[in-house]
Amino acid sequence: MARSFSLRLVGAFRLIGPDGERIDIRGKRSQAMLAMLALTNGGERSRVWLQEALWCNRAPEQANASLRREISNLKKLVNRNSDAVLAADRNTVSLDLSRFDVDALAPALPDGQLLEGLDIAGEENFEDWLRTERQRIAQQQGETAIGRESSVATAPPSAAPLEGNALAVLKFTCEPDNQPASTIADGIAGDLIERLSRMRWLPVLSSSSSFAFTSGATDLRALRAQLGAAYVVEGALQIEGDTHQLRISLGDTTSGRSLRSEQLEWRAADSSAELDRLMVVLAAILGRTVDTHEQQRASRMEQARLGVAELVWRGRWHLNQLTESSNAQARACFEEALAQDPTSSEAMIQLCWLQVRQLWMERASEERIRQARRSAQKAILSDPEDARGHMLAGIAEIFLRQPLRAEALLRRALELNPSLMMAHAQLGSALYLKGEFAEALRELEIAASLSPNDPDLFYILAEQAMARIFMGDFPQAIELADHALALRSGYWIAHLALICAHGELGNRAAAKAALAELELAQPRFSAAHVDWLPFIDPAHANYLKQQLNRAAAMPD
C-alpha cells in the first residue's frame, strides 16, 4: 500500500492526509504524541511512557484519562474510512508507519528545528525527549551539510572564537630512534590531538598537517608563517627499559616564548588506564594554559580592535574576576560578540555560563533557572559535540533538584571531553547533593588535579570539605575549608564547613569564631542560603542549620 500521509516534523508541525488536504492537529500534546510515535522504532509506545512524557505533573488516574481523550481525538482525525492508522489497546499506542512519509526519518533532512515552536509548559519529561531528538536531528543535518573533510579537528568556524589562532601538535622525537618507539610517539601525539580537539573552542590542526614538522627542528616564530598556528606543542619521548618518559612543551609562535612544560612518566607494565589518566590531565593543563594566555592578551587590547574572538576572551577574563561589576562587563562583551556574530556558539556558551554563575551567587528563582536551562539547551543544539553545553544544562538540573537528569547530562559532557575540569566538579556536586559522598570526592579530586591553579579551585575545595563533613572526616574538612578561604575569603560554603567541623570536634571557641567570620564576610547571610542548597534529602540541610544554631548559641 502506498504511503498516504505526509508528516512534517522539521520546522512547524504539519500533517497532510491521503487526499492532499491538511489535517488540523491543534493540540500541542496531540502533535507531540504523533511525533513521539513516528520517531520510535516500530511506531509503538506504552501508555505509561506516554503518560509520564506528556502529563508528568498529574496523578496517574488523571494522566490516563487525558491520554484516552487525546487518543480518541486523534483517531477521529486520522483513522478515516475505518483505517487503523492509529491503534491503542490497554497497554500500548501505535502508529502504522507504513502509511506515513516522515521528513525527520529521511536520509537527507530538510533545514529547520524539530517541532519548531512547540513547547508544553511544565512537562519536563517531554522537554528532555525533545532536546535529545533535536540534538540527533541537528547532528544529522550537520553531517549532511558538511559532507567533507577538514584539516582542523574542531567545530565549524562559528563555533570557535580562536579563528586563525590554531594549535599544532608537532611530530614527537623519540629515543631510541627506531620504528617501535616512533610508533608509540606518534600514537601519543595523535591521541593528544584528538583530546585537545574535544574542547571545541580551540582549533587543532590534524596530524596530516602538523606532523610535517618535527619537534625542536624549527624556530617557533617561523612555524606561525608555515603552519598558521598560534600555539605549538612539542614532545620528546624517551624509553629506557620498562620506563617511558615524555617531555612536553607549549610554545607561543608570536613571541617565540615557551608557555608551559610538563613531564610525564609511566611504565610499560602499567595499565593503559594510567596512560589515559595522564593524557586527560595533560590535555586539561595545555587547554587551560592557552585559555589563560588568550584571556590576558584580549584584556590588554584596545576596545576598537576587538572582534568576536577577542570579545569572548575579554569577557572570560572579566568573568574570572568573580565580582558583580566584572560580571556586568563580561555580559557586555558576550552580548557584543553575539551582536557581531549571532551564530557564535562560543559567545552563546559563555553567556550561558555567566547566567549559571549568577544563579548560584544570587540564589535565583526557579523561573530564572529554567531560563538558564533553555539557554544551555540552545547551546547544545548549536554544537552537540561541545561538552560545555551538556555541562551547563546539567548544572541547571542540579539547581532544579533533578539529580538523575543532572548526572546523565554531566556524564555525557565527560564522555565528550574527559578533560573538562568543571564537568568533573559539577558531577561531584551532584553526587554530594544526592548523598553519595565518597563518589563525589573522587570526581572533585579529579577536577582539582586537572586545573590546580583554576580561578574556581576555591569552589572545588569547599565542596570537598562539605563532603568530608558528611563522611565524618572533620580534620580533613577543616584543612580543605581553610585552603578554600585562602583563595576566596568570602565563600560562605567554606565558612559553613569550618563551623560544622569545629562544632563536631568540640572546638566551641573555633566554631563561634568561624561563625563570626562568616557574618563579617557575608553580612546578609541567613538560613535561606542553606535552604537554597539543592540537597535531595532535607535532613542534610537541616543538619547544617542545626550546626549554625549551635554555634550561635555558644557563649562568647
C-alpha positions in Angstrom: 0.0 0.0 0.0 1.4 3.4 -0.9 2.2 5.8 1.9 -0.7 8.2 2.2 0.1 10.6 5.0 2.8 13.2 4.9 4.0 14.1 8.4 6.3 17.2 8.6 8.2 17.4 12.0 11.2 19.5 10.9 10.1 23.1 11.2 6.5 23.8 12.0 4.3 20.7 12.6 2.1 19.7 9.6 0.1 16.7 8.7 -1.2 16.2 5.2 -3.9 13.5 4.6 -4.1 11.0 1.7 -6.4 13.4 -0.2 -3.7 16.1 -0.1 -5.7 18.2 2.4 -4.1 19.4 5.6 -5.3 17.8 8.8 -5.5 20.4 11.5 -4.0 18.9 14.7 -4.4 21.8 17.1 -3.5 20.3 20.5 0.2 20.5 21.4 0.1 17.1 23.2 -1.5 15.5 20.1 1.2 16.9 17.9 3.8 15.7 20.4 2.3 12.2 20.6 2.3 11.8 16.9 5.9 12.9 16.7 6.9 10.5 19.6 5.2 7.6 17.8 6.6 8.5 14.4 10.2 8.7 15.7 10.1 5.5 17.7 11.3 2.3 16.1 8.2 0.3 15.1 5.9 3.3 15.9 4.8 2.0 19.2 5.0 3.3 22.8 3.5 2.1 26.0 0.6 4.0 27.6 2.6 4.5 30.8 5.6 6.0 28.8 3.3 8.5 27.0 1.5 9.5 30.3 4.8 10.2 32.0 6.2 12.1 29.0 3.2 14.3 28.4 1.4 14.5 31.8 4.2 14.1 34.3 2.7 16.6 36.8 -0.7 14.9 37.0 -1.8 11.9 39.1 -1.8 8.6 37.2 -5.6 8.5 37.0 -5.8 12.0 35.6 -2.9 11.3 33.2 -4.6 8.1 32.0 -7.9 10.0 31.4 -6.1 12.7 29.5 -4.3 10.2 27.3 -7.5 8.4 26.5 -9.1 11.7 25.4 -6.1 12.7 23.2 -6.1 9.2 21.5 -9.8 9.4 20.9 -9.5 12.9 19.3 -6.6 11.8 17.1 -8.3 8.7 15.9 -11.2 10.8 14.7 -8.8 12.8 12.6 -6.5 10.2 11.1 -8.5 6.9 11.2 -10.6 7.7 8.1 -12.5 5.1 6.2 -12.1 2.6 9.0 -8.3 2.6 8.6 -6.5 1.7 11.8 -3.6 4.1 11.2 -3.6 4.9 14.9 -4.3 2.0 17.2 -4.4 1.6 21.0 -5.1 -1.2 23.5 -4.8 -1.4 27.2 -1.0 -1.3 27.2 0.2 0.3 24.1 -0.4 3.0 21.5 0.9 2.5 17.9 1.1 4.3 14.6 1.3 2.4 11.3 4.5 3.9 9.9 4.0 2.1 6.6 1.3 4.7 5.9 3.4 7.7 6.7 6.1 9.7 4.9 8.0 11.3 7.8 10.5 14.0 6.9 12.6 13.5 10.1 13.3 9.9 9.1 14.5 10.8 5.6 18.2 10.2 4.8 18.7 13.9 3.7 16.9 16.1 6.3 15.5 19.5 5.5 16.8 22.5 7.2 15.0 23.6 10.4 14.5 22.7 14.0 12.5 19.6 15.1 8.9 20.7 16.2 9.8 24.3 15.9 8.0 26.5 18.4 6.4 23.5 20.2 6.6 24.0 24.0 4.5 22.3 26.6 4.9 24.3 29.8 5.9 22.3 32.9 6.3 19.0 31.1 10.0 18.3 31.8 10.0 14.7 30.5 8.7 16.0 27.2 11.4 18.7 27.2 14.1 16.0 27.8 12.8 13.9 24.9 12.6 16.9 22.6 16.1 18.1 23.5 17.6 14.7 22.7 15.7 14.3 19.4 16.6 17.9 18.4 20.2 17.1 19.1 20.1 14.0 17.0 18.4 15.8 14.1 20.8 18.8 14.3 23.8 16.4 14.2 22.4 14.6 11.2 21.7 17.9 9.4 25.3 19.0 10.1 26.7 15.7 8.7 24.6 16.2 5.5 25.5 19.8 5.1 29.3 19.5 5.7 30.0 16.2 4.0 33.7 17.0 3.6 36.9 16.5 5.4 38.6 19.4 7.3 42.2 19.8 8.3 41.1 21.3 11.5 39.8 18.8 14.1 37.2 21.1 15.6 33.8 22.7 15.1 32.6 24.8 12.1 34.2 28.3 12.2 31.4 30.0 14.1 31.9 27.5 17.0 35.4 28.5 17.7 36.5 32.0 18.8 40.2 31.5 18.0 39.8 31.8 14.3 43.4 31.9 12.9 44.8 31.0 16.3 45.0 27.3 16.0 47.2 24.9 17.9 49.5 22.4 16.3 51.0 19.2 17.8 54.2 18.5 16.1 55.7 15.1 15.5 57.4 13.9 18.7 61.0 12.9 18.7 61.9 9.6 20.3 64.9 7.9 21.8 65.9 5.3 20.8 65.1 6.5 17.3 63.6 3.3 15.9 60.3 2.2 14.5 58.7 0.7 17.7 59.5 3.9 19.6 58.3 6.1 16.7 55.0 4.3 16.6 54.4 4.9 20.3 55.3 8.5 20.0 53.1 9.1 17.0 50.2 7.3 18.8 50.6 9.5 21.9 50.7 12.7 19.8 47.7 11.6 17.8 45.8 10.9 21.0 46.7 14.4 22.3 45.4 16.0 19.1 42.1 14.1 19.5 41.7 15.1 23.1 42.5 18.8 22.5 40.1 19.0 19.6 37.3 17.9 22.0 37.5 21.3 23.7 35.7 22.8 20.6 36.8 26.4 21.3 40.4 25.6 20.2 41.1 24.8 16.5 43.6 21.9 16.4 45.5 21.1 13.2 45.3 17.5 12.0 48.3 15.3 12.1 48.5 15.3 8.3 49.4 19.0 8.6 51.3 19.2 11.8 53.4 16.0 11.6 55.2 17.5 8.6 57.3 19.4 11.3 59.3 17.6 13.9 59.6 18.9 17.5 62.6 21.1 18.1 63.6 21.3 14.4 62.0 24.7 13.5 62.0 28.1 15.2 58.6 28.8 16.9 58.1 32.1 15.1 58.8 30.5 11.7 56.1 27.9 12.4 53.4 30.6 12.6 54.0 31.6 9.0 54.5 28.0 7.8 51.6 26.3 9.7 49.3 29.2 10.6 49.3 28.1 14.2 49.5 30.4 17.2 50.4 27.7 19.6 52.7 24.7 19.1 53.0 21.6 21.3 56.4 19.8 21.0 57.3 16.5 22.6 60.2 14.1 23.2 59.7 10.5 24.2 62.5 8.6 25.9 62.2 4.9 26.5 64.7 3.2 28.9 63.8 -0.4 29.6 60.3 -0.5 31.0 60.2 3.2 31.7 58.6 5.8 29.4 59.3 9.5 29.9 57.5 12.2 27.9 58.6 15.8 27.9 56.1 18.3 26.6 56.3 22.0 25.9 53.7 24.5 24.8 55.0 27.5 22.8 53.6 30.8 21.6 54.6 31.3 17.9 54.0 35.0 18.0 56.6 35.8 20.7 58.6 32.6 20.5 58.2 32.0 24.2 57.6 28.8 26.0 54.3 29.0 28.0 54.3 25.6 29.7 56.4 22.5 30.1 55.3 19.1 31.6 57.0 15.8 32.2 55.0 12.5 32.3 56.4 9.1 33.3 54.9 5.7 33.3 55.9 2.1 33.0 55.1 -0.2 30.1 53.8 -2.7 32.7 51.2 -0.1 33.9 47.7 -0.4 32.7 46.5 1.6 29.7 44.2 3.3 32.1 47.2 5.0 33.8 48.4 6.5 30.5 44.9 7.5 29.7 44.7 9.3 33.0 47.9 11.2 32.3 46.7 12.2 28.9 43.4 13.5 30.3 45.4 15.7 32.7 47.9 16.8 30.1 45.1 18.0 27.7 43.4 19.9 30.5 46.6 21.6 31.5 47.5 22.6 27.9 44.0 23.9 27.3 43.9 25.9 30.5 47.3 27.5 29.6 46.0 28.6 26.2 42.8 29.8 27.7 44.6 32.0 30.3 47.0 33.3 27.7 44.2 34.4 25.3 42.3 36.0 28.2 45.3 38.1 29.2 46.0 39.0 25.6 42.4 40.2 25.0 42.3 42.1 28.2 45.2 44.3 27.0 43.8 45.1 23.6 42.2 48.4 22.5 38.4 48.3 22.5 38.3 49.3 18.9 40.3 46.3 17.8 38.1 43.7 19.5 36.4 41.2 17.1 34.1 38.3 18.1 37.0 36.2 19.3 38.6 39.0 21.4 35.3 40.0 22.9 34.7 36.4 24.1 38.2 36.2 25.6 37.9 39.6 27.3 34.5 38.6 28.6 36.1 35.4 30.1 38.8 37.5 31.7 36.1 39.7 33.4 34.1 36.6 34.4 37.1 35.2 36.3 37.4 38.3 38.4 34.4 37.0 40.3 32.7 40.3 41.2 29.3 41.8 40.4 30.8 44.6 38.4 33.1 42.3 36.4 30.1 40.1 35.6 28.3 43.1 34.1 31.4 43.8 32.0 31.6 40.1 30.9 27.9 40.2 29.9 28.5 43.3 27.8 31.4 41.6 26.0 29.4 38.4 25.2 26.4 40.3 24.0 28.5 42.5 21.8 30.1 39.3 20.4 26.7 37.9 19.6 25.6 41.2 18.0 28.6 40.9 15.7 28.0 37.2 15.0 24.6 35.8 16.1 25.8 32.3 15.1 28.8 32.3 17.5 28.2 29.2 19.7 31.2 30.2 21.8 29.6 33.5 22.8 26.4 31.6 23.5 28.2 29.2 25.7 30.0 31.9 27.7 26.8 33.9 28.1 25.0 30.8 29.4 28.0 30.1 31.8 27.6 33.7 33.1 23.9 33.1 33.7 24.6 29.9 35.6 27.2 31.5 37.9 24.8 34.3 38.7 22.1 31.8 39.6 24.3 30.4 42.3 25.5 33.8 43.5 22.0 35.2 43.7 20.2 32.0 44.8 17.8 32.7 41.9 14.2 31.7 41.4 13.1 28.5 39.7 11.9 30.5 36.7 15.3 32.0 36.1 16.9 28.6 36.5 14.6 27.3 33.8 15.6 30.2 31.6 19.2 29.3 32.0 18.4 25.7 31.2 16.8 26.7 28.0 19.9 28.7 27.1 22.0 25.6 27.8 19.8 23.5 25.6 20.2 26.1 22.7 23.9 25.8 23.2 23.7 22.0 22.9 21.7 22.4 19.7 24.3 24.9 18.4 27.1 22.4 18.8 26.0 18.9 20.0 29.7 17.8 20.4 30.6 20.6 22.8 30.7 19.1 26.3 30.1 22.5 27.9 26.5 22.8 26.7 25.7 19.5 28.3 27.5 20.5 31.5 25.6 23.8 31.8 22.3 22.0 31.3 23.4 19.6 34.0 24.1 22.4 36.4 20.7 23.9 35.8 19.2 20.4 36.6 21.2 20.3 39.9 19.6 23.7 40.9 16.2 22.3 39.9 16.7 19.3 42.2 16.7 16.8 39.3 19.7 14.6 40.2 19.2 11.9 37.7 18.9 14.3 34.8 21.9 16.3 36.1 24.1 13.2 36.4 23.2 12.0 32.9 24.0 15.3 31.3 27.2 15.7 33.2 28.4 12.2 32.4 27.6 12.9 28.7 29.7 16.0 29.0 32.6 13.9 30.3 32.1 11.4 27.5 32.6 14.2 25.0 35.5 15.7 26.9 37.1 13.8 29.8 39.5 16.8 30.4 36.6 19.3 31.2 37.5 20.2 34.8 34.3 21.9 35.7 32.2 18.9 34.5 34.0 16.7 37.0 33.5 19.3 39.7 29.8 19.7 39.0 29.3 15.9 38.8 30.9 15.8 42.2 28.5 18.4 43.5 25.5 16.5 42.0 26.6 13.3 43.7 27.3 15.0 47.0 23.9 16.6 47.0 22.4 13.1 46.4 24.3 11.9 49.4 26.9 9.8 47.5 29.8 11.4 49.3 32.7 9.0 48.5 31.9 9.0 44.8 31.5 12.8 44.9 35.0 13.1 46.4 36.5 11.1 43.6 35.1 13.4 41.0 36.1 16.6 42.9 39.6 15.3 43.4 39.9 14.6 39.6 38.7 18.2 39.0 41.3 19.7 41.3 44.1 17.6 39.6 43.0 18.8 36.1 43.4 22.5 36.9 45.3 23.1 40.2 45.5 26.8 39.6 42.0 27.4 38.3 40.1 30.5 39.5 37.3 28.2 40.6 39.5 26.0 42.8 38.0 27.5 45.9 34.7 26.1 45.0 36.0 22.6 44.4 37.9 22.6 47.8 34.8 23.8 49.6 32.7 21.1 48.0 35.3 18.5 49.1 35.1 20.0 52.6 31.4 19.6 52.8 31.5 16.0 51.5 34.1 15.3 54.2 31.7 16.8 56.8 29.0 14.3 56.0 31.5 11.5 55.9 32.6 12.4 59.5 36.2 13.4 58.5 36.2 16.7 60.3 40.0 17.4 60.5 40.3 17.0 56.7 37.2 19.2 56.2 38.9 21.9 58.2 42.1 21.7 56.1 40.1 21.9 52.8 37.9 24.7 54.0 40.9 26.8 55.2 42.5 26.3 51.8 39.3 27.4 50.0 39.1 30.5 52.2 42.7 31.4 51.5 41.7 31.5 47.8 38.3 33.2 48.3 37.9 34.7 51.8 34.2 35.4 51.4 33.0 32.0 50.2 30.2 31.1 52.6 30.2 27.4 51.9 33.8 27.1 53.2 32.9 29.1 56.3 29.9 26.8 56.9 32.1 23.8 56.6 34.5 25.2 59.2 31.6 25.9 61.6 30.3 22.3 61.3 33.8 20.7 61.6 34.9 22.7 64.7 31.5 22.1 66.3 31.6 18.4 65.8 35.1 18.2 67.2 34.0 20.1 70.3 36.1 23.2 69.4 33.4 25.6 70.6 35.5 28.7 70.5 36.7 27.9 67.0 33.1 27.2 65.8 32.0 30.5 67.3 34.9 32.4 65.7 34.1 30.7 62.3 30.5 31.9 62.6 31.7 35.5 63.3 34.0 35.3 60.2 31.1 34.2 58.1 28.9 37.0 59.3 31.7 39.5 58.7 32.3 38.2 55.2 28.6 37.8 54.3 26.5 40.3 56.3 23.3 39.2 54.5 23.9 35.5 55.3 20.8 33.7 56.7 19.3 30.2 56.9 17.8 30.9 53.5 21.2 30.4 52.0 21.2 26.8 53.3 17.6 26.2 52.3 18.5 27.1 48.7 21.2 24.3 48.5 19.5 21.6 46.4 20.0 18.7 48.7 17.8 15.7 47.8 17.5 14.7 51.4 16.2 17.6 53.5 17.9 16.1 56.6 21.3 17.4 55.2 20.2 21.0 55.1 18.6 20.6 58.5 21.9 19.3 59.9 23.8 22.4 58.6 21.2 24.8 60.1 21.4 22.9 63.4 25.2 23.4 63.4 24.8 27.1 62.8 22.3 27.4 65.6 24.6 25.5 68.0 27.5 27.8 67.1 25.3 30.9 67.6 24.1 29.6 71.0 27.6 29.2 72.3 28.5 31.8 75.0 31.1 34.4 74.0 
